[in-house]
Amino acid sequence: MATDQTFQIKCPSCGATLNVKPEWAGREAECTSCGKALTIPSPPAGVPGVPAAPGAPAAPAVPAQYAPGEGGAIDLARMKTSGETTLRVVCLIFAILIYIPLVISCLGIIYLGSFMLFSYLGLAFMMAHVRGNGIKVGPDQLPEVYESARLAAAAMGLADVPDG
């Protein structure tokens, strides 16, 4: 069934009726039924479209699997090759094998940086604790300061110097 954008021809080899666009006139193509090569003739008078100019070089033959079907739509299932699925699986596996170490290394850098930061902060807190509690004022260490603290405690009525 031809639409207003196509016209019908018959395959010289098998007699199948094919719908073709006027722009394909003069080009080589393959029959979608038998696969034999055929030259598309000029459209009959009254068919809208732009036929190929006389003397223009013919376009290369279009394999049947790439020729548009009914309504000009291309059937993508016919265009797939037998090795395409295998190639897709191999590419997917290869991509996964590349992305896993990449993700691990990026996360590893983040974890390493976090570990180094928390280690540094832990060291800083520990040093602050040691330095804050490292010197204890008493009769053996800083006796002048201890004597001042003892006199101040006695003036306040405390029996012992507070430890703190």
C-alpha positions as CSV (number, residue, x, y, z in Angstrom):
1,M,0.0,0.0,0.0
2,A,1.6,3.2,-1.2
3,T,1.3,6.4,0.8
4,D,1.3,9.9,-0.6
5,Q,5.1,10.0,0.0
6,T,5.9,6.7,-1.7
7,F,5.1,4.7,-4.9
8,Q,5.1,1.0,-5.6
9,I,7.4,-1.1,-7.7
10,K,7.7,-4.8,-8.3
11,C,10.9,-6.7,-7.7
12,P,12.1,-8.2,-11.1
13,S,13.5,-11.3,-9.4
14,C,10.6,-12.4,-7.0
15,G,7.7,-10.1,-8.0
16,A,7.3,-8.7,-4.5
17,T,5.6,-5.3,-4.3
18,L,7.8,-2.7,-2.6
19,N,7.0,0.8,-1.4
20,V,9.7,3.3,-2.2
21,K,10.2,7.0,-1.8
22,P,10.7,9.2,-4.9
23,E,14.1,10.4,-3.6
24,W,15.4,6.8,-4.0
25,A,14.8,6.9,-7.8
26,G,18.0,5.8,-9.7
27,R,19.6,4.2,-6.6
28,E,20.6,0.6,-6.1
29,A,18.8,-1.3,-3.3
30,E,18.1,-4.8,-2.1
31,C,14.7,-6.4,-2.3
32,T,13.3,-6.9,1.3
33,S,11.8,-10.2,0.2
34,C,14.5,-12.0,-1.8
35,G,17.6,-9.8,-1.1
36,K,18.5,-9.4,-4.8
37,A,19.9,-6.1,-6.0
38,L,17.6,-3.9,-8.0
39,T,17.6,-0.3,-9.4
40,I,14.7,1.8,-8.3
41,P,13.0,3.4,-11.3
42,S,11.8,7.0,-11.6
43,P,8.4,7.6,-10.0
44,P,5.3,7.8,-12.3
45,A,3.8,11.2,-13.1
46,G,1.8,12.8,-10.3
47,V,3.8,11.3,-7.4
48,P,5.1,14.1,-5.1
49,G,8.8,14.1,-4.2
50,V,12.1,15.0,-5.7
51,P,13.5,12.4,-8.1
52,A,17.3,12.2,-8.6
53,A,18.6,14.6,-11.2
54,P,19.5,13.0,-14.6
55,G,23.1,12.1,-14.7
56,A,23.6,12.2,-10.9
57,P,25.7,9.4,-9.5
58,A,23.7,6.6,-8.1
59,A,23.9,6.2,-4.3
60,P,25.4,2.9,-3.0
61,A,23.2,-0.1,-2.6
62,V,21.2,-0.1,0.6
63,P,21.1,-3.5,2.3
64,A,17.6,-4.8,3.0
65,Q,18.3,-4.8,6.8
66,Y,18.9,-1.0,6.7
67,A,16.0,-0.1,4.4
68,P,13.1,1.6,6.0
69,G,10.0,-0.5,6.5
70,E,6.4,0.4,6.5
71,G,5.8,4.2,7.1
72,G,9.6,4.9,6.8
73,A,10.5,3.5,10.2
74,I,13.7,1.5,10.5
75,D,13.4,-1.8,12.3
76,L,16.4,-1.7,14.8
77,A,16.1,-5.4,15.5
78,R,17.0,-6.2,11.9
79,M,20.1,-4.0,12.2
80,K,21.7,-5.9,15.0
81,T,24.5,-8.3,14.2
82,S,25.1,-11.6,15.9
83,G,28.2,-10.5,17.7
84,E,26.7,-7.2,19.0
85,T,25.3,-8.7,22.2
86,T,28.6,-10.4,23.0
87,L,30.5,-7.2,22.3
88,R,28.1,-5.3,24.6
89,V,28.7,-7.8,27.5
90,V,32.5,-7.6,27.0
91,C,32.3,-3.8,27.1
92,L,30.2,-3.9,30.2
93,I,32.5,-6.2,32.1
94,F,35.5,-4.2,31.0
95,A,33.9,-0.9,32.2
96,I,33.0,-2.5,35.6
97,L,36.6,-3.7,36.0
98,I,37.8,-0.2,35.4
99,Y,35.2,1.6,37.6
100,I,35.6,-0.6,40.7
101,P,39.2,0.3,41.3
102,L,38.5,3.9,40.5
103,V,35.7,4.1,43.0
104,I,37.8,2.2,45.6
105,S,40.8,4.5,45.1
106,C,38.6,7.6,45.4
107,L,36.9,6.4,48.5
108,G,40.3,5.2,49.8
109,I,41.7,8.7,49.4
110,I,38.7,10.1,51.4
111,Y,39.1,7.5,54.1
112,L,42.9,8.0,54.3
113,G,42.4,11.8,54.6
114,S,39.8,11.3,57.3
115,F,42.0,8.9,59.2
116,M,44.9,11.3,59.0
117,L,42.8,14.2,60.2
118,F,41.3,12.3,63.2
119,S,44.8,10.9,64.1
120,Y,46.2,14.5,64.1
121,L,43.2,15.7,66.2
122,G,43.7,12.8,68.6
123,L,47.4,13.6,69.0
124,A,46.6,17.3,69.6
125,F,44.0,16.4,72.4
126,M,46.4,14.0,74.0
127,M,49.2,16.5,74.0
128,A,46.9,19.2,75.5
129,H,45.9,16.7,78.2
130,V,49.5,15.8,79.0
131,R,50.7,19.4,79.0
132,G,47.7,20.6,81.1
133,N,48.2,17.9,83.7
134,G,52.0,17.5,83.5
135,I,53.0,19.9,86.2
136,K,51.5,19.6,89.6
137,V,52.2,22.3,92.1
138,G,53.5,20.9,95.4
139,P,56.2,21.2,98.0
140,D,58.6,19.4,95.6
141,Q,57.7,21.2,92.4
142,L,57.5,25.0,92.3
143,P,57.7,25.4,96.1
144,E,57.2,29.2,95.8
145,V,53.8,28.8,94.0
146,Y,52.8,26.1,96.4
147,E,53.6,28.3,99.4
148,S,51.4,31.1,97.9
149,A,48.6,28.6,97.3
150,R,48.9,27.3,100.9
151,L,48.8,30.8,102.4
152,A,45.7,31.7,100.3
153,A,44.0,28.5,101.3
154,A,44.7,29.3,105.0
155,A,43.4,32.8,104.6
156,M,40.1,31.3,103.3
157,G,40.0,28.9,106.2
158,L,40.8,25.8,104.3
159,A,42.8,23.1,106.1
160,D,44.4,21.7,102.9
161,V,45.4,23.2,99.6
162,P,42.9,22.2,97.0
163,D,44.1,19.7,94.4
164,G,43.0,20.7,91.0
